[in-house]
Each structure stands twice: as C-alpha cells, then as structure tokens.
Amino acid sequence: VGNSEHFIIEACEYVESFLKFNPKSAVVLNIDNDHLDYFKNIDNIKTAFAKYASLLPKDGFLVVNADDKNCSHLRENTYARVITYSLENRKANFVARNINFDSQGFGKFDVYYNNSYFGEFKLSVPGIHNVSNALACIALCTMYGIDRHIIKSALLKFTGANRRFELIGSYNNIFVYDDYAHHPSEISATFNALSQKKYRQSWVIFQPHTYSRTKFHLDDFAKALVGFDNIIITDIYAAREKNTFDISATNLVEKINSLGKKAIYISSFDEIAKYIKTRACPYDIVLTMGAGTVNEIGKKILL
C-alpha cells in the first residue's frame, strides 16, 4: 500500500504467527492473557514475545510500554535499542503529563522526552489508552527522525481505525458506535474511553468471540461489562471453534447478574435492534461490541 520505504503492520501473536516476520523495529503496547486455547498460560505468551523481540536487528528499535509489567523482560531479549514510554513512570524515555479530556473524550497532554519538555499533543480519538498508544507512536516516529510538528499534525488528523469506537451514525440524538473489543482488557479500555464522554445512558450489545475465550475469561468479562448502564448479551461468535467448552452466552448473563447488575440475553439481531429503538433516549450512547458480526446490529438500529 503506497510507495514508502516503510511497511507498517499490526502483528498478531496467535499461534506465534508473528515470529514469521523479519521486523526492523517493533512497538509492544502490552502483553495480556489471551489466546489461551493455544498458549495455555501467560508465561508462554511472554516467552513468545521475547522470541519476537529477539528478531530485531541491532540498528532497529523496540518501543515498550513501561506501564505494563509483562513487557519488562523484553529488553533482555533484544539487540535493538529499547525506547520506553509511560503514563506513570517518570523514568521512561517518553512520558505524558497534564492529561486532560474534552467532552468527546479526546485527550490533550504534554510530552516529556528524557525529562525535557517535548511539546503539547492533541488527539481526535477518545480514552486514556489512546494517549498511551499515541506516546508509542511519538516515540517511534522520533527515533526515525520525523519532525515533532508533523507528528502533532498527523495525530490530530487521525480519527480512529475501523471498528475501534467508531461512530456508525445517529438518530434522534442517539449515537451508535461500534467497537472490536473482544478481550476483557479491551472492553475496560473502551468503557474508560466512554466514561470520558458526556451522555445520558450507555447501552452495550456484546457478542462474545470464541467459546474458549468466553470460558477462560468469564469472570473478567462480567467485571469489564458491569459498568455499562444497560447490557445485552447475544450468542457467542464461534469463529474457528466448535463448542467443546460447555459454555453459552447465558452463562455470561448469569455471571453479570450475580454481580448485582442486570444483563439480558437476546439471540436475534433484529430483536436487539427493536429493543434498543423502543427504549433508548436522546443523548444515549449505543455501543455494539465484539470481533464477530455484532456490528450488523448498529446498521439495523439506524434503518
């Protein structure tokens, strides 16, 4: 795509497929407990990332989130120059300070590079996690000699990736968003971004992704979802799996209800759209969430 000398990818660690690349530089945002159907435990995941870091050459860069303890071992496993960024650790190379959010949840913050003021940056995507992501971007771009004014301008113009808190449309001042979050940590990040916005009530329609992930993270899914005002759970999206895990969407509903928050199960996308359209009020935010086909519901709501 394009004709730059640089080729940028988002690599996935599932089945260690990212070890087939030959990266010059890498950014590791976090290492989390996912894809347990393959990795079995967090230690195996950390080992895979260590192998990935070892692929980098001496003249490359490894940009690491200093706020994620699971990333701390990576500097021991690479020949590349390690650059750290942080929202909390003042010893990191790139640090965000004086973070504020506007009514849309978009961040504004000061960046310090090796404890020296580097500049003020503004974003057009919501949430504290995107401040962290932007820091990673600023760090790598700076290492490649890109002028800070160009970085500022590019970040301000970036309005988000497809299916990442993406505004699908609105009706009667009810705003419908879609998000790809399918891991408890991602749901929490999206909820935190939502909480920076001004709205009346939130509606989340969550489609769990894969039986194994739903089984292994059932408690964490419930805890991540419980903060939303109204919670609808639909059937698990099987993806590559068969249900050999004795798990269903109703198990997640029951788990949320056990935490003292009412969640309901609706299978039909048409019924979900009808349910929302007869209950949502002006200045509500409706969020479809999951890595499957749940985004189809937003289109039905807006019909």
Salt bridges, closest charged atoms under 4 A:
GLU16 OE2 - LYS51 NZ 3.72
ASP32 OD2 - HIS183 ND1 3.84
ASP34 OD2 - HIS35 NE2 3.81
ASP34 OD1 - ARG213 NE 2.87
ASP37 OD2 - ARG240 NE 3.95
ASP59 OD2 - LYS24 NZ 3.61
ASP178 OD2 - ARG163 NE 2.55
GLU186 OE1 - HIS182 ND1 3.41
ASP219 OD1 - LYS255 NZ 3.12
ASP270 OD1 - LYS300 NZ 2.98
ASP284 OD1 - ARG200 NE 2.76
